[in-house]
Amino acid sequence: MLPYRAQRAIRAIAVTACFLGIRPACAQKMSGVAEGNALYRRALELLDAGKQREGAGEMVRAVRALPDAPAVPSKLSPAAEKHYRQGLQHMRVRRDSLAEKEFRKAIESDPGNAAPRYQLAFLLGNKSDYRGMFRELWKAAQTQTLPSEKLRALAGLSLLAGKHSDALTYYREELVSDPLSPDAMRMLGLVLVESGAQREGFELLEKALKKQPEDYSTLSAAGLAYALSGDYDRAAKFLKAAIDLNRDHPEAQGRLGLVLLLEGRTDESIQQLNEAVKLNPGVAELHVNLAKAYTIAGRLDDADTHYTLALKADPNNYDGWYEKGNILSMQGKLDKALEAYKKASGIEPALAKAYYKMGLVYARKKMYDQAEEQFKKTIRANCDYADAYYAIAVLSREHKKDYCAAAHYYTMYLLYDGSSERAAEAKRWLEQQRKAEAR
């Protein structure tokens, strides 16, 4: 899709040039660079303002606005090649700090080659250093045209921006550009599984595993993919294999902890996730998952501590704010719970469950108009959210005595949930209303 739109844009520019007079190629290039620079600065401003998704979206536009850099030989100087290859070897087992040092030495030895700079950017993104990631991607995109790396960068930025369909498009184009790349297979495969295309996704992951069976990231990605599909035994197998390659990296440790939690092995999950947190206490996702495990274990104070640590590491982690709201609600701290849910929905406006939980809190505070407003926001964010229809029906019936509205929302609820105990209650009430109206 995107390449086609790009082609249309190019054609439109060509037609306009026929009428306005064709500018010199250098002027067109300067215009693209100027536009890209403006978008890049805007991306950094958004990032600094805590708007990570919006910043990533602007960064995609910035990279796409750049004209292709001059085609120069992709071969690195001998010294840079040595450091670059050593960096890639370290990345295979996720010795990230060692890899970063080698990539920086490669850049220093050969600043005109973009390959090590792209790898450094990807590594910084893995560390959640998004400002550093943006900076290196911007320099790489201006230095040299490397189609596969540029497409991978656009895909990663699209994921960060919450644009999964765009990310899929870029990853597919990367695989077309480099059909033998196991890294392209791995990343596209995982995103496909996450998107529900499991058969195609697992086929690509299996191909990647055959090409590099002892690659930490590939094993960890396969583990996560199988966890998402509900095959916890196979997920644990791949994650343990990744851990055997490098016990000092938290990614597979954390994912294994999550698998144990999904299997109901809460105490083991807490132990595993604590190990992951010790390895890298600055990763918000690890604290969020550990807090979820503590919540299930009934250790709410410990859960609250780790949600606080998660949000200190990443103030824009909407899942952390949402779950912290749940903890505060369970503790009866309703006003603070509302603040946390508002933070979550402010970061992720499509987070329907945050509006729903705000509605429940307002209902507990007997603020029924505000509760109804939040339940309706829930439906606007996700029209399939059955519980929100039920909640409005109960409010209309019990507190507003608006039986016409109650009948409407009970009927809507039954479209999405017709077999639960609450559905049976809704059906009984609707039948009683019909009989009452018939009298």
Order of alpha helices (4+ residues) and beta strands (2+ residues): alpha-alpha-alpha-alpha-alpha-alpha-alpha-alpha-alpha-alpha-alpha-alpha-alpha-alpha-alpha-alpha-alpha-alpha-alpha-alpha-alpha-alpha-alpha-alpha
